[in-house]
Amino acid sequence: MAEWLLGALRQRTDTAHAENFTLGISEDPEHLVLRGTAVNVLFHQLGIS
């Protein structure tokens, strides 16, 4: 996982500070809708681009 993304999430959310927090980015083309949804949340809700 990109460390810059984890750092940005930690700055903007409490969840990313949890001891058991993990974030995985799928390379499976079947997950394109989920990836698009995640990008939408990161950009619109958390201001991460």
PyMOL Python script that loads the backbone (N, CA, C, O; Angstrom):
from pymol import cmd

cmd.read_pdbstr("""\
ATOM      1  N   MET A   1       0.847  -1.174   0.000  1.00  0.00           N
ATOM      2  CA  MET A   1       0.000   0.000   0.000  1.00  0.00           C
ATOM      3  C   MET A   1       0.886   1.228   0.000  1.00  0.00           C
ATOM      4  O   MET A   1       1.966   1.232   0.591  1.00  0.00           O
ATOM      5  N   ALA A   2       0.425   2.252  -0.658  1.00  0.00           N
ATOM      6  CA  ALA A   2       1.166   3.508  -0.706  1.00  0.00           C
ATOM      7  C   ALA A   2       1.162   4.170   0.672  1.00  0.00           C
ATOM      8  O   ALA A   2       0.105   4.401   1.259  1.00  0.00           O
ATOM      9  N   GLU A   3       2.330   4.462   1.165  1.00  0.00           N
ATOM     10  CA  GLU A   3       2.442   5.083   2.490  1.00  0.00           C
ATOM     11  C   GLU A   3       1.804   6.462   2.526  1.00  0.00           C
ATOM     12  O   GLU A   3       1.280   6.876   3.560  1.00  0.00           O
ATOM     13  N   TRP A   4       1.843   7.188   1.392  1.00  0.00           N
ATOM     14  CA  TRP A   4       1.225   8.518   1.366  1.00  0.00           C
ATOM     15  C   TRP A   4      -0.279   8.415   1.578  1.00  0.00           C
ATOM     16  O   TRP A   4      -0.881   9.285   2.209  1.00  0.00           O
ATOM     17  N   LEU A   5      -0.885   7.361   1.056  1.00  0.00           N
ATOM     18  CA  LEU A   5      -2.324   7.184   1.229  1.00  0.00           C
ATOM     19  C   LEU A   5      -2.655   6.871   2.678  1.00  0.00           C
ATOM     20  O   LEU A   5      -3.596   7.435   3.237  1.00  0.00           O
ATOM     21  N   LEU A   6      -1.897   5.984   3.285  1.00  0.00           N
ATOM     22  CA  LEU A   6      -2.123   5.657   4.688  1.00  0.00           C
ATOM     23  C   LEU A   6      -1.923   6.896   5.564  1.00  0.00           C
ATOM     24  O   LEU A   6      -2.700   7.125   6.491  1.00  0.00           O
ATOM     25  N   GLY A   7      -0.905   7.687   5.284  1.00  0.00           N
ATOM     26  CA  GLY A   7      -0.669   8.919   6.039  1.00  0.00           C
ATOM     27  C   GLY A   7      -1.817   9.901   5.897  1.00  0.00           C
ATOM     28  O   GLY A   7      -2.237  10.522   6.874  1.00  0.00           O
ATOM     29  N   ALA A   8      -2.327  10.043   4.675  1.00  0.00           N
ATOM     30  CA  ALA A   8      -3.451  10.953   4.446  1.00  0.00           C
ATOM     31  C   ALA A   8      -4.700  10.469   5.175  1.00  0.00           C
ATOM     32  O   ALA A   8      -5.438  11.276   5.741  1.00  0.00           O
ATOM     33  N   LEU A   9      -4.942   9.160   5.165  1.00  0.00           N
ATOM     34  CA  LEU A   9      -6.100   8.621   5.880  1.00  0.00           C
ATOM     35  C   LEU A   9      -5.961   8.835   7.381  1.00  0.00           C
ATOM     36  O   LEU A   9      -6.942   9.142   8.058  1.00  0.00           O
ATOM     37  N   ARG A  10      -4.768   8.678   7.898  1.00  0.00           N
ATOM     38  CA  ARG A  10      -4.549   8.884   9.335  1.00  0.00           C
ATOM     39  C   ARG A  10      -4.784  10.341   9.728  1.00  0.00           C
ATOM     40  O   ARG A  10      -5.253  10.612  10.834  1.00  0.00           O
ATOM     41  N   GLN A  11      -4.468  11.268   8.851  1.00  0.00           N
ATOM     42  CA  GLN A  11      -4.698  12.684   9.132  1.00  0.00           C
ATOM     43  C   GLN A  11      -6.181  13.033   9.129  1.00  0.00           C
ATOM     44  O   GLN A  11      -6.597  13.970   9.811  1.00  0.00           O
ATOM     45  N   ARG A  12      -6.981  12.289   8.369  1.00  0.00           N
ATOM     46  CA  ARG A  12      -8.369  12.675   8.141  1.00  0.00           C
ATOM     47  C   ARG A  12      -9.406  11.802   8.827  1.00  0.00           C
ATOM     48  O   ARG A  12     -10.577  12.178   8.890  1.00  0.00           O
ATOM     49  N   THR A  13      -9.004  10.642   9.343  1.00  0.00           N
ATOM     50  CA  THR A  13      -9.978   9.739   9.960  1.00  0.00           C
ATOM     51  C   THR A  13      -9.433   9.158  11.253  1.00  0.00           C
ATOM     52  O   THR A  13      -8.221   9.087  11.457  1.00  0.00           O
ATOM     53  N   ASP A  14     -10.336   8.748  12.114  1.00  0.00           N
ATOM     54  CA  ASP A  14      -9.937   8.050  13.330  1.00  0.00           C
ATOM     55  C   ASP A  14      -9.722   6.564  13.058  1.00  0.00           C
ATOM     56  O   ASP A  14      -8.917   5.916  13.728  1.00  0.00           O
ATOM     57  N   THR A  15     -10.432   6.033  12.086  1.00  0.00           N
ATOM     58  CA  THR A  15     -10.362   4.604  11.787  1.00  0.00           C
ATOM     59  C   THR A  15      -8.952   4.169  11.421  1.00  0.00           C
ATOM     60  O   THR A  15      -8.508   3.097  11.833  1.00  0.00           O
ATOM     61  N   ALA A  16      -8.242   4.990  10.651  1.00  0.00           N
ATOM     62  CA  ALA A  16      -6.903   4.619  10.202  1.00  0.00           C
ATOM     63  C   ALA A  16      -5.904   4.542  11.352  1.00  0.00           C
ATOM     64  O   ALA A  16      -4.797   4.035  11.169  1.00  0.00           O
ATOM     65  N   HIS A  17      -6.270   5.029  12.520  1.00  0.00           N
ATOM     66  CA  HIS A  17      -5.393   4.933  13.685  1.00  0.00           C
ATOM     67  C   HIS A  17      -5.584   3.627  14.449  1.00  0.00           C
ATOM     68  O   HIS A  17      -4.806   3.321  15.353  1.00  0.00           O
ATOM     69  N   ALA A  18      -6.612   2.854  14.096  1.00  0.00           N
ATOM     70  CA  ALA A  18      -6.883   1.595  14.780  1.00  0.00           C
ATOM     71  C   ALA A  18      -5.707   0.641  14.595  1.00  0.00           C
ATOM     72  O   ALA A  18      -5.071   0.613  13.541  1.00  0.00           O
ATOM     73  N   GLU A  19      -5.436  -0.125  15.622  1.00  0.00           N
ATOM     74  CA  GLU A  19      -4.309  -1.049  15.607  1.00  0.00           C
ATOM     75  C   GLU A  19      -4.423  -2.095  14.501  1.00  0.00           C
ATOM     76  O   GLU A  19      -3.414  -2.510  13.929  1.00  0.00           O
ATOM     77  N   ASN A  20      -5.639  -2.517  14.203  1.00  0.00           N
ATOM     78  CA  ASN A  20      -5.850  -3.574  13.212  1.00  0.00           C
ATOM     79  C   ASN A  20      -6.302  -3.039  11.854  1.00  0.00           C
ATOM     80  O   ASN A  20      -6.847  -3.799  11.054  1.00  0.00           O
ATOM     81  N   PHE A  21      -6.090  -1.755  11.575  1.00  0.00           N
ATOM     82  CA  PHE A  21      -6.512  -1.159  10.310  1.00  0.00           C
ATOM     83  C   PHE A  21      -5.646  -1.663   9.160  1.00  0.00           C
ATOM     84  O   PHE A  21      -4.418  -1.640   9.239  1.00  0.00           O
ATOM     85  N   THR A  22      -6.293  -2.115   8.102  1.00  0.00           N
ATOM     86  CA  THR A  22      -5.592  -2.493   6.883  1.00  0.00           C
ATOM     87  C   THR A  22      -6.344  -1.918   5.697  1.00  0.00           C
ATOM     88  O   THR A  22      -7.556  -1.714   5.748  1.00  0.00           O
ATOM     89  N   LEU A  23      -5.614  -1.665   4.647  1.00  0.00           N
ATOM     90  CA  LEU A  23      -6.210  -1.159   3.417  1.00  0.00           C
ATOM     91  C   LEU A  23      -5.573  -1.908   2.272  1.00  0.00           C
ATOM     92  O   LEU A  23      -4.350  -1.929   2.136  1.00  0.00           O
ATOM     93  N   GLY A  24      -6.389  -2.514   1.460  1.00  0.00           N
ATOM     94  CA  GLY A  24      -5.873  -3.261   0.313  1.00  0.00           C
ATOM     95  C   GLY A  24      -6.447  -2.702  -0.971  1.00  0.00           C
ATOM     96  O   GLY A  24      -7.623  -2.343  -1.032  1.00  0.00           O
ATOM     97  N   ILE A  25      -5.627  -2.631  -1.984  1.00  0.00           N
ATOM     98  CA  ILE A  25      -6.073  -2.152  -3.288  1.00  0.00           C
ATOM     99  C   ILE A  25      -6.044  -3.339  -4.237  1.00  0.00           C
ATOM    100  O   ILE A  25      -4.987  -3.912  -4.504  1.00  0.00           O
ATOM    101  N   SER A  26      -7.200  -3.693  -4.735  1.00  0.00           N
ATOM    102  CA  SER A  26      -7.336  -4.866  -5.588  1.00  0.00           C
ATOM    103  C   SER A  26      -6.851  -4.572  -7.000  1.00  0.00           C
ATOM    104  O   SER A  26      -7.068  -3.483  -7.530  1.00  0.00           O
ATOM    105  N   GLU A  27      -6.203  -5.541  -7.593  1.00  0.00           N
ATOM    106  CA  GLU A  27      -5.789  -5.469  -8.994  1.00  0.00           C
ATOM    107  C   GLU A  27      -6.758  -6.252  -9.886  1.00  0.00           C
ATOM    108  O   GLU A  27      -6.619  -6.254 -11.109  1.00  0.00           O
ATOM    109  N   ASP A  28      -7.722  -6.903  -9.278  1.00  0.00           N
ATOM    110  CA  ASP A  28      -8.686  -7.728  -9.998  1.00  0.00           C
ATOM    111  C   ASP A  28      -9.657  -6.844 -10.773  1.00  0.00           C
ATOM    112  O   ASP A  28     -10.316  -5.993 -10.174  1.00  0.00           O
ATOM    113  N   PRO A  29      -9.763  -7.023 -12.092  1.00  0.00           N
ATOM    114  CA  PRO A  29     -10.687  -6.192 -12.881  1.00  0.00           C
ATOM    115  C   PRO A  29     -12.147  -6.318 -12.460  1.00  0.00           C
ATOM    116  O   PRO A  29     -12.958  -5.443 -12.764  1.00  0.00           O
ATOM    117  N   GLU A  30     -12.482  -7.393 -11.769  1.00  0.00           N
ATOM    118  CA  GLU A  30     -13.846  -7.565 -11.283  1.00  0.00           C
ATOM    119  C   GLU A  30     -14.183  -6.542 -10.199  1.00  0.00           C
ATOM    120  O   GLU A  30     -15.358  -6.335  -9.894  1.00  0.00           O
ATOM    121  N   HIS A  31     -13.184  -5.908  -9.622  1.00  0.00           N
ATOM    122  CA  HIS A  31     -13.392  -4.982  -8.518  1.00  0.00           C
ATOM    123  C   HIS A  31     -13.348  -3.519  -8.949  1.00  0.00           C
ATOM    124  O   HIS A  31     -13.172  -2.636  -8.109  1.00  0.00           O
ATOM    125  N   LEU A  32     -13.505  -3.248 -10.245  1.00  0.00           N
ATOM    126  CA  LEU A  32     -13.419  -1.872 -10.735  1.00  0.00           C
ATOM    127  C   LEU A  32     -14.463  -0.958 -10.104  1.00  0.00           C
ATOM    128  O   LEU A  32     -14.174   0.205  -9.823  1.00  0.00           O
ATOM    129  N   VAL A  33     -15.658  -1.462  -9.880  1.00  0.00           N
ATOM    130  CA  VAL A  33     -16.702  -0.638  -9.267  1.00  0.00           C
ATOM    131  C   VAL A  33     -16.313  -0.274  -7.844  1.00  0.00           C
ATOM    132  O   VAL A  33     -16.501   0.865  -7.419  1.00  0.00           O
ATOM    133  N   LEU A  34     -15.774  -1.229  -7.110  1.00  0.00           N
ATOM    134  CA  LEU A  34     -15.334  -0.954  -5.741  1.00  0.00           C
ATOM    135  C   LEU A  34     -14.189   0.052  -5.724  1.00  0.00           C
ATOM    136  O   LEU A  34     -14.147   0.927  -4.859  1.00  0.00           O
ATOM    137  N   ARG A  35     -13.268  -0.064  -6.664  1.00  0.00           N
ATOM    138  CA  ARG A  35     -12.153   0.882  -6.739  1.00  0.00           C
ATOM    139  C   ARG A  35     -12.668   2.280  -7.063  1.00  0.00           C
ATOM    140  O   ARG A  35     -12.204   3.261  -6.482  1.00  0.00           O
ATOM    141  N   GLY A  36     -13.615   2.377  -7.980  1.00  0.00           N
ATOM    142  CA  GLY A  36     -14.191   3.674  -8.313  1.00  0.00           C
ATOM    143  C   GLY A  36     -14.907   4.297  -7.132  1.00  0.00           C
ATOM    144  O   GLY A  36     -14.831   5.508  -6.922  1.00  0.00           O
ATOM    145  N   THR A  37     -15.596   3.485  -6.371  1.00  0.00           N
ATOM    146  CA  THR A  37     -16.279   3.969  -5.173  1.00  0.00           C
ATOM    147  C   THR A  37     -15.268   4.478  -4.153  1.00  0.00           C
ATOM    148  O   THR A  37     -15.474   5.522  -3.536  1.00  0.00           O
ATOM    149  N   ALA A  38     -14.185   3.745  -3.979  1.00  0.00           N
ATOM    150  CA  ALA A  38     -13.146   4.177  -3.038  1.00  0.00           C
ATOM    151  C   ALA A  38     -12.534   5.503  -3.467  1.00  0.00           C
ATOM    152  O   ALA A  38     -12.306   6.374  -2.628  1.00  0.00           O
ATOM    153  N   VAL A  39     -12.266   5.669  -4.749  1.00  0.00           N
ATOM    154  CA  VAL A  39     -11.724   6.936  -5.252  1.00  0.00           C
ATOM    155  C   VAL A  39     -12.703   8.065  -4.981  1.00  0.00           C
ATOM    156  O   VAL A  39     -12.296   9.156  -4.581  1.00  0.00           O
ATOM    157  N   ASN A  40     -13.982   7.815  -5.192  1.00  0.00           N
ATOM    158  CA  ASN A  40     -15.000   8.830  -4.942  1.00  0.00           C
ATOM    159  C   ASN A  40     -15.009   9.266  -3.482  1.00  0.00           C
ATOM    160  O   ASN A  40     -15.088  10.460  -3.192  1.00  0.00           O
ATOM    161  N   VAL A  41     -14.930   8.316  -2.568  1.00  0.00           N
ATOM    162  CA  VAL A  41     -14.906   8.640  -1.137  1.00  0.00           C
ATOM    163  C   VAL A  41     -13.638   9.409  -0.793  1.00  0.00           C
ATOM    164  O   VAL A  41     -13.696  10.429  -0.106  1.00  0.00           O
ATOM    165  N   LEU A  42     -12.497   8.929  -1.265  1.00  0.00           N
ATOM    166  CA  LEU A  42     -11.232   9.602  -0.963  1.00  0.00           C
ATOM    167  C   LEU A  42     -11.248  11.051  -1.449  1.00  0.00           C
ATOM    168  O   LEU A  42     -10.802  11.953  -0.739  1.00  0.00           O
ATOM    169  N   PHE A  43     -11.756  11.270  -2.644  1.00  0.00           N
ATOM    170  CA  PHE A  43     -11.739  12.608  -3.217  1.00  0.00           C
ATOM    171  C   PHE A  43     -12.796  13.518  -2.616  1.00  0.00           C
ATOM    172  O   PHE A  43     -12.477  14.621  -2.173  1.00  0.00           O
ATOM    173  N   HIS A  44     -14.042  13.081  -2.591  1.00  0.00           N
ATOM    174  CA  HIS A  44     -15.143  13.952  -2.172  1.00  0.00           C
ATOM    175  C   HIS A  44     -15.304  14.066  -0.672  1.00  0.00           C
ATOM    176  O   HIS A  44     -15.672  15.131  -0.177  1.00  0.00           O
ATOM    177  N   GLN A  45     -15.042  13.012   0.058  1.00  0.00           N
ATOM    178  CA  GLN A  45     -15.266  13.040   1.491  1.00  0.00           C
ATOM    179  C   GLN A  45     -14.015  13.392   2.288  1.00  0.00           C
ATOM    180  O   GLN A  45     -14.102  14.037   3.333  1.00  0.00           O
ATOM    181  N   LEU A  46     -12.853  12.970   1.796  1.00  0.00           N
ATOM    182  CA  LEU A  46     -11.628  13.160   2.562  1.00  0.00           C
ATOM    183  C   LEU A  46     -10.671  14.167   1.912  1.00  0.00           C
ATOM    184  O   LEU A  46      -9.666  14.540   2.519  1.00  0.00           O
ATOM    185  N   GLY A  47     -10.969  14.606   0.696  1.00  0.00           N
ATOM    186  CA  GLY A  47     -10.128  15.597   0.036  1.00  0.00           C
ATOM    187  C   GLY A  47      -8.791  15.067  -0.412  1.00  0.00           C
ATOM    188  O   GLY A  47      -7.831  15.830  -0.524  1.00  0.00           O
ATOM    189  N   ILE A  48      -8.702  13.774  -0.671  1.00  0.00           N
ATOM    190  CA  ILE A  48      -7.461  13.154  -1.122  1.00  0.00           C
ATOM    191  C   ILE A  48      -7.552  12.937  -2.626  1.00  0.00           C
ATOM    192  O   ILE A  48      -8.505  12.332  -3.116  1.00  0.00           O
ATOM    193  N   SER A  49      -6.575  13.424  -3.341  1.00  0.00           N
ATOM    194  CA  SER A  49      -6.583  13.187  -4.795  1.00  0.00           C
ATOM    195  C   SER A  49      -5.273  12.613  -5.256  1.00  0.00           C
ATOM    196  O   SER A  49      -5.099  12.350  -6.446  1.00  0.00           O
TER     197      SER A  49
END
""", "prot")
cmd.dss("prot")
cmd.show_as("cartoon", "prot")
cmd.util.cbc("prot")
cmd.orient("prot")
